[in-house]
Amino acid sequence: MSSTIKTVIKEPLGEYRNWDANKVQNDDSAAHRWYRFVLSFPPHLVRDYLDDFGVRNSGLVLDPFCGTGTTIVESKKLGISGIGLEALPMVHFASCVKTDWSPSPNALTEHAQRVADKALCRLKVDNVEDVPFFSNPSKFTNGLRTLPPEVAKILLRNSISPLLLHKVLVLLNVLEEEQDKRFLAHERLALAKALVDDISNLHFGPEVGVGKCKDDAPVVAIWLSRVNAIVEDLRQLPRKNSATAQVFLADARQIPEILEPESVDAVITSPPNGREPALSLSKGLG
């Protein structure tokens, strides 16, 4: 890399002494709320940094450890092109979906409702109710769908209850049957979000663990609410935007294979195990 790179670390206890600077604000949510890490730095910091650096629409921002895409999403909102690198497939998937604002909100709503209706009918055939208030989880003990053993062993023990796993697998099956390539990725990310936050027994503090067991929950309704949140954001996000957003499933050491020399104007990232976002004014990165 060029010696002309200027790197700045902004400490929340330094320039950002107010803890609110490190919290997600009301105007941060669009696209970011689709799926994000508990410890992700808040989107408004990216806006502040880009303003500090004077990066404009013609610029290019790099995040070599992009995670769930905070830097790339926020740059695209501002009409600034971004490139991210992420080595974990699930996280890479989330970043790719969060930077894709092409689905028609109305069409996505209609398709998701059709999937939801079919999934509820399928559950009814299985004699499974998706309204916990009116059901008794102890009734549903036989014939529940499960994961293949080689997949199940990857999960934390007791991270999802058997009945809820059955409902999720039914919904996934219907998503595959009714899949529309225009919407499938967004619908699957909505399910991932619902699984982490509402359906599973996972607990973040910030380490991942297993919390209080949920015997039952309205899986289809929760998923549909997550899809509707995506739809709401798609109505707000700029659908016609000259900014490009690319997220590569790659290691940060592969930057020279992906980027042209002297093509990046700024780097905003949170390095692995790093506590705060690191910023580089990096014209001359090569």
C-alpha positions as CSV (number, residue, x, y, z in Angstrom):
1,M,0.0,0.0,0.0
2,S,1.1,3.5,-0.7
3,S,2.8,5.5,2.1
4,T,0.4,8.4,1.3
5,I,-2.4,6.7,3.2
6,K,-3.6,8.7,6.3
7,T,-5.2,6.6,8.9
8,V,-7.4,7.9,11.7
9,I,-8.9,6.0,14.6
10,K,-11.9,7.8,16.2
11,E,-12.4,6.7,19.8
12,P,-16.0,7.1,21.2
13,L,-14.4,8.1,24.5
14,G,-12.4,10.7,22.7
15,E,-14.1,12.8,20.0
16,Y,-17.3,10.8,20.5
17,R,-17.6,11.0,24.3
18,N,-21.4,11.0,24.1
19,W,-22.4,7.4,24.2
20,D,-25.4,8.3,21.9
21,A,-22.9,8.6,19.1
22,N,-22.4,4.8,19.3
23,K,-26.1,4.0,19.3
24,V,-28.3,3.4,16.3
25,Q,-30.5,6.5,15.7
26,N,-34.0,6.7,14.2
27,D,-32.7,7.7,10.8
28,D,-30.3,4.8,10.7
29,S,-32.7,1.9,10.3
30,A,-33.5,1.7,6.5
31,A,-31.8,-1.4,5.0
32,H,-29.6,-1.7,8.1
33,R,-32.4,-3.3,10.2
34,W,-32.8,-6.1,7.7
35,Y,-29.9,-7.9,9.5
36,R,-27.0,-6.6,11.5
37,F,-24.5,-7.7,14.1
38,V,-25.1,-6.7,17.7
39,L,-21.7,-5.0,17.8
40,S,-21.9,-3.3,14.4
41,F,-20.9,0.4,14.5
42,P,-23.9,2.7,13.9
43,P,-24.6,4.0,10.4
44,H,-24.5,7.6,11.3
45,L,-20.8,7.3,12.1
46,V,-20.2,6.4,8.4
47,R,-22.1,9.5,7.3
48,D,-19.9,11.6,9.7
49,Y,-16.7,10.1,8.5
50,L,-17.6,10.5,4.8
51,D,-18.4,14.1,5.4
52,D,-15.1,14.6,7.3
53,F,-13.2,13.0,4.5
54,G,-15.1,15.1,1.9
55,V,-16.0,12.0,-0.1
56,R,-18.5,12.8,-2.8
57,N,-20.6,11.0,-5.3
58,S,-17.7,10.3,-7.6
59,G,-15.7,8.6,-4.8
60,L,-15.2,5.0,-3.9
61,V,-15.3,3.6,-0.4
62,L,-13.8,0.3,0.7
63,D,-14.6,-1.8,3.7
64,P,-12.2,-4.8,3.7
65,F,-14.0,-6.4,6.7
66,C,-17.5,-5.4,5.7
67,G,-19.5,-7.7,7.9
68,T,-23.2,-7.0,7.4
69,G,-22.5,-4.1,5.2
70,T,-22.9,-0.9,7.4
71,T,-20.3,1.0,5.4
72,I,-21.4,-0.1,2.0
73,V,-25.1,0.4,2.6
74,E,-24.7,3.8,4.1
75,S,-22.4,4.9,1.3
76,K,-24.9,3.8,-1.3
77,K,-27.6,5.8,0.4
78,L,-25.4,8.8,0.0
79,G,-24.9,8.1,-3.7
80,I,-21.3,7.0,-3.1
81,S,-20.1,3.7,-4.6
82,G,-18.7,1.1,-2.3
83,I,-16.8,-2.2,-2.3
84,G,-16.8,-4.7,0.5
85,L,-15.0,-7.9,1.3
86,E,-16.3,-10.5,3.6
87,A,-15.0,-14.0,4.2
88,L,-18.1,-15.5,6.0
89,P,-20.8,-16.8,3.5
90,M,-23.8,-15.9,5.7
91,V,-22.6,-12.4,6.5
92,H,-21.6,-11.9,2.8
93,F,-25.2,-12.9,1.8
94,A,-26.6,-10.4,4.2
95,S,-24.5,-7.6,2.8
96,C,-25.4,-8.5,-0.7
97,V,-29.1,-8.4,0.0
98,K,-29.0,-5.2,2.0
99,T,-27.4,-3.4,-1.0
100,D,-30.0,-4.7,-3.4
101,W,-32.9,-2.3,-3.6
102,S,-34.3,-3.5,-6.9
103,P,-37.4,-5.6,-5.8
104,S,-40.8,-4.0,-6.4
105,P,-42.3,-3.3,-2.9
106,N,-45.8,-4.2,-4.1
107,A,-44.7,-7.3,-5.8
108,L,-42.6,-8.5,-2.9
109,T,-45.6,-7.9,-0.6
110,E,-47.9,-10.0,-2.8
111,H,-45.4,-12.8,-3.2
112,A,-44.6,-13.0,0.5
113,Q,-48.3,-13.1,1.4
114,R,-48.8,-16.0,-1.0
115,V,-46.0,-17.9,0.6
116,A,-47.4,-17.1,4.1
117,D,-50.8,-18.4,3.2
118,K,-49.5,-21.6,1.7
119,A,-47.2,-22.2,4.7
120,L,-50.1,-21.8,7.1
121,C,-52.2,-24.2,5.1
122,R,-49.3,-26.7,5.1
123,L,-49.0,-26.4,8.9
124,K,-52.7,-26.9,9.3
125,V,-52.4,-30.2,7.3
126,D,-49.7,-31.1,9.9
127,N,-52.2,-30.3,12.7
128,V,-49.9,-27.5,13.8
129,E,-51.3,-24.1,14.8
130,D,-49.1,-21.0,14.2
131,V,-51.0,-19.0,16.8
132,P,-49.4,-20.0,20.1
133,F,-52.1,-18.3,22.2
134,F,-54.6,-20.9,21.0
135,S,-52.4,-23.9,20.8
136,N,-50.8,-26.3,23.3
137,P,-47.2,-27.0,22.3
138,S,-47.2,-30.4,24.1
139,K,-49.7,-31.7,21.6
140,F,-47.2,-31.5,18.8
141,T,-44.6,-34.2,19.5
142,N,-44.8,-36.7,16.6
143,G,-43.9,-36.3,13.0
144,L,-42.0,-33.0,13.4
145,R,-39.5,-32.1,10.7
146,T,-35.9,-32.1,11.7
147,L,-32.6,-31.1,10.2
148,P,-30.2,-33.8,8.8
149,P,-27.8,-35.0,11.5
150,E,-24.8,-33.4,9.8
151,V,-26.5,-30.1,9.8
152,A,-28.1,-30.4,13.3
153,K,-24.8,-31.0,14.9
154,I,-23.6,-27.5,13.9
155,L,-26.3,-25.8,15.9
156,L,-25.9,-24.9,19.6
157,R,-27.8,-27.4,21.7
158,N,-31.3,-26.2,22.5
159,S,-30.8,-23.1,20.3
160,I,-34.3,-23.7,18.7
161,S,-37.2,-25.7,20.0
162,P,-38.5,-28.7,18.0
163,L,-41.9,-27.3,17.2
164,L,-40.4,-24.0,16.0
165,L,-37.8,-25.8,13.9
166,H,-40.6,-27.7,12.3
167,K,-42.5,-24.5,11.4
168,V,-39.3,-22.9,10.0
169,L,-38.6,-25.9,7.8
170,V,-42.1,-25.9,6.5
171,L,-41.8,-22.2,5.6
172,L,-38.4,-22.8,4.0
173,N,-39.9,-25.6,1.9
174,V,-42.7,-23.4,0.7
175,L,-40.2,-20.6,-0.1
176,E,-38.4,-23.1,-2.3
177,E,-41.6,-24.3,-4.0
178,E,-42.9,-20.7,-4.6
179,Q,-39.5,-19.1,-5.2
180,D,-39.2,-16.0,-7.3
181,K,-35.7,-15.1,-8.0
182,R,-36.6,-11.4,-7.7
183,F,-37.5,-11.9,-4.0
184,L,-36.0,-15.1,-2.7
185,A,-32.9,-13.6,-1.2
186,H,-34.8,-10.8,0.6
187,E,-37.4,-13.3,1.9
188,R,-34.6,-15.7,3.1
189,L,-32.8,-12.8,4.9
190,A,-36.1,-11.8,6.6
191,L,-36.3,-15.4,7.9
192,A,-32.7,-15.3,9.1
193,K,-33.5,-12.0,11.0
194,A,-36.6,-13.5,12.5
195,L,-34.7,-16.7,13.5
196,V,-32.0,-14.8,15.3
197,D,-34.3,-12.2,17.1
198,D,-37.6,-13.8,17.6
199,I,-37.8,-17.6,16.9
200,S,-34.7,-19.2,18.3
201,N,-33.5,-19.4,21.9
202,L,-30.3,-17.5,21.0
203,H,-29.0,-14.9,23.4
204,F,-26.4,-12.2,22.8
205,G,-24.6,-10.6,25.7
206,P,-22.5,-9.9,23.5
207,E,-21.3,-13.5,23.3
208,V,-23.6,-15.9,21.6
209,G,-25.4,-18.3,24.0
210,V,-28.7,-20.0,24.6
211,G,-31.3,-18.1,26.6
212,K,-34.8,-18.9,27.8
213,C,-36.5,-21.7,25.9
214,K,-39.3,-20.6,23.6
215,D,-41.7,-23.6,23.2
216,D,-43.7,-21.8,20.5
217,A,-44.0,-18.6,18.5
218,P,-46.0,-17.4,15.4
219,V,-43.2,-18.2,12.9
220,V,-45.1,-17.2,9.7
221,A,-46.4,-14.0,11.1
222,I,-43.0,-13.0,12.5
223,W,-41.4,-13.7,9.2
224,L,-44.0,-11.7,7.3
225,S,-43.5,-8.8,9.6
226,R,-39.8,-8.9,8.8
227,V,-40.6,-8.9,5.1
228,N,-42.9,-6.0,5.6
229,A,-40.1,-4.0,7.2
230,I,-38.0,-4.6,4.1
231,V,-40.9,-3.5,2.0
232,E,-41.2,-0.3,4.0
233,D,-37.6,0.5,3.5
234,L,-37.6,-0.3,-0.2
235,R,-40.3,2.4,-0.6
236,Q,-37.9,4.9,1.0
237,L,-34.5,3.9,-0.4
238,P,-33.4,5.6,-3.7
239,R,-34.2,3.0,-6.4
240,K,-32.5,5.0,-9.1
241,N,-29.0,5.6,-7.8
242,S,-25.8,6.0,-9.8
243,A,-23.8,4.5,-6.9
244,T,-22.7,0.9,-7.2
245,A,-22.3,-1.5,-4.3
246,Q,-20.3,-4.7,-4.7
247,V,-19.6,-7.2,-1.9
248,F,-17.1,-9.9,-2.6
249,L,-16.9,-13.3,-0.8
250,A,-13.2,-12.9,-0.2
251,D,-10.4,-12.4,2.3
252,A,-9.1,-8.8,2.8
253,R,-5.7,-10.1,1.7
254,Q,-7.2,-10.5,-1.8
255,I,-7.6,-6.7,-2.3
256,P,-4.9,-6.4,-4.9
257,E,-6.8,-9.0,-7.0
258,I,-10.0,-7.1,-6.8
259,L,-9.2,-3.4,-6.9
260,E,-7.3,-1.3,-9.4
261,P,-4.4,0.6,-7.9
262,E,-5.2,4.2,-6.8
263,S,-9.0,3.5,-7.1
264,V,-10.1,4.0,-3.5
265,D,-10.9,7.3,-1.9
266,A,-11.6,6.2,1.7
267,V,-11.6,3.1,3.9
268,I,-14.1,2.7,6.7
269,T,-13.9,-0.6,8.5
270,S,-14.0,-2.3,11.8
271,P,-11.1,-4.8,11.8
272,P,-11.5,-8.3,13.3
273,N,-11.4,-8.0,17.1
274,G,-11.1,-4.3,16.8
275,R,-13.4,-2.2,19.0
276,E,-13.8,0.9,16.9
277,P,-14.1,1.7,13.2
278,A,-10.8,2.6,11.6
279,L,-10.7,5.2,8.8
280,S,-8.2,5.8,6.1
281,L,-8.1,8.7,3.7
282,S,-6.6,6.5,1.1
283,K,-6.1,8.1,-2.3
284,G,-3.2,6.2,-3.6
285,L,-4.2,2.8,-2.3
286,G,-2.5,0.3,-4.4
